[in-house]
């Protein structure tokens, strides 16, 4: 199942996170946990470090949303978050 099919009701939120406009883990923690679980089930390995895991998730999310035509490539702004 694709990310857009699984999370079609939250696609605008996921687009915002992938483009660096929304801190998914802080603003939408339930969606963040569900998306993390989605990628774990797809075989993505996380590092048990919150910052690294968030970047891994965003990289996967961004790549999937570009592949599925939800966002244009190069629309993601790299933002260094300090928690």
PyMOL commands that set and color helices and strands:
alter all, ss='L'
color gray80, all
select helices_A, chain A and resi 3-6+8-18+24-27+29-41+50-67
alter helices_A, ss='H'
color red, helices_A
deselect
rebuild
show_as cartoon
